[in-house]
Amino acid sequence: KGADVPAEFRCAGTGKPLYMPVITTQGIAYSYLAMFEMFMKARGVPICKVTKEPIMFFPSVCVPLHHFLMDEYRGAMRNRKATDEEELFEIYGFKMPLVNDAPERDNDDGLLEELECAVSQELVYEPCVLSSGTIVSAYCVPQGGFKRDPDRCVACASHGQAPRKSPVLEAMIKARFPQQYSERALELAKEGVQTEGKFAKGTCAEFSQEAHVFWGLGCDGCGLWPIRGSAWQDEDCPEGTGFHLCEACYRFGFHKRTISGKFQQTHMPKHKMVQMVESDFF
């Protein structure tokens, strides 16, 4: 039941149990539908309900958190799945992204694998989440943030993201893997690692004030919304939603490594990508 889901696993925007959770650069968790509606209704860039900071990226689903919630609060998640997916499609004509409801190895070992820091390849500590959904430890966030995603399989831009620690993801790890998390803390202490993550400030690179803004158009790679600067679109995408990339994700070849957009729109690596002109989108 929804009433059984504790406060730390509820959407910052609606107070309802998190379904298809996304975590912002500031470390705040929202349900996918709630985040989508914030972007659709914003006059400009949406503002975080908790930190009051602008949200520059529409994040991808945090997969391990989704898997934990589907396992731990199965009944509440079934209810949220039915209502959120129906509302997203009936009101906006969009589909939820394709995400499995359990790890490939459907056990705690599979979930632990998903909780590895993309930089250290160890259990994430003081977890931070990039807009791609990639998880990193706070102490692994470099000065100036990430220019591109540290997970080479993702191949999208990060625009200097220096994500802040996510309290909800840390709460999830402590709830499911308290011993392993404590052991990881001891290992880092023995190694003399400063774990506070002095560069994990919840920031990203500043965009030029002169860059063209494609209002209402988001990048299917890094999630930058609206796209600033140059934008690219899949000329062969059959859905009206389209498939779009920012200049950096296009240069990194994101379109060559994916077969879908954020809302299940069709894209194939061999599709033709063309640069949009400023008058193409209003």
Buried (B, 14 or more C-beta within 10 A) or exposed (E): EEEEBEEBBBBBBBEBBBBBBBBBBBBBBBBBBBBBBBBEEBEEBBEBBBBEBBBBBBBBBBBBBBBBBBBBBEEBBEBBBEEBBEEBEEEBEBBBBEBEBEBEEEEEEBBBEBBBBBBBEBBBBBBBBBBBBBBBBBBBBBEEBBBBBBBEEBBBBBBBBBBBBBBBBBBBBEBBBEEBBEEBBEEBEEEEBEBEBEBBBBBBBEBEEEEBBBEEBBBBBBBBBBBBBBBBBBEBBEBEBBBBBBBBBBEBEBBEBBEBBBBBBBBBEEBEBEEBEEEEBE
